Amino acid sequence: MKFFTSLLQQLGLLKKKVNVLMVGLDNSGKTTLINNFSAEKISPIDVVPTVGFTISQFNKKNVHITCFDMSGQGKYRDLWEHYYNDTDAIIFVVDLSDKLRCCVARDELEIMLANNGSNFFKMFKVNSFKKIALKEKRVPILFFGNKSDLPDIMEPAECSQILGLENIKNHNCSCNALTGEGLESGMGWLIHTLENE
């Protein structure tokens, strides 16, 4: 049965269904980023902070994506872990213009990777994180460094170093969620990875 399903997906007759968890600190641009892929676009002026989470669905190539856009506000970040077990991929968004809070983003990333309640992170070759939960499921992580158009931003390499991404198997991509620059490259990697699982 799995062979038949895979064949139909490769022929484009059946879309693979995946759940993607989009996380990152508040004001990093998650909702604006996901708006680029939604059929019903919202003006960037009308985007408001996400409370709890919102769900968006869209298609990319032969993949039907249900994206859980999680609030990045401190009081809602505990919600993230409730979705780890049912996710097929993660998009982690970092604001390249906010160097001060990049350390907070790293802390949240460490908490996410160390979550022992998930069957989540077999793919990581982690050296610096303690209490990592190495389980059966492989989950790709796409890191978007957003707001690349602003002045005085962190270079992607600097952001990667602060977050400790050299210890994690992932894909990093600089982007601008307002213009869509860099989004297709990152999503292309994610879709390719998900199609080949």
C-alpha positions, 0 to 999 in steps of 0.5 A: 500500500505504501508503494502505491501511495508513493507512486501516486504522489510521484505522478502528481495524482495524490498530494502528500499531506504534512503538518508543519510547525512554524515557531519563533519569537514574537515579531519575527515575521512568522505570520507575514512569512506564511501569508506569502503561501496562502491563497487569501493574502492579508496586507502586511499592514493588517497582520496582527500578533498571533494569539495562541496559533492559527492554521493555514493550508496550502499546496506546494508541488505535490505536498499539501501543507497544514501549517500551525503558525504558533504565537511567539509571545512568551506566555504562549510558547509553552503551546509549541510542545503540544504539537511536536509529536504530530509535526512532519517539519518545523520552520523556525523564524529568527528576526535578523534585526533583533540581535539582543533577542537572538539569545532568547531564540537560542534558549527557545530552540534548546528547550524545543530540542530538549523536549523529552515528551516528543518522538522528534529529533533523531536527525540531530547530531547535537554536541552542545545541547544537554538532555536531547530527546533522540527518538525515532522520528526524523523532523527537518528544520528550516531556519528563516533569518527574516527581515534581511532588507533592514539596515544593521542586521546580523549576518546569517553566519553570525545568527547561525553561530549564536543559535548554535546551528552548526550542531544541528542538521538543518537548512538556513535561509535568509529572507524578507517576508514582506517581499517574498525574497528567499522564501522559495529557496527555503521552501523548495528545500523543505518540500524536497526533503518531505517528498523524499521521506 
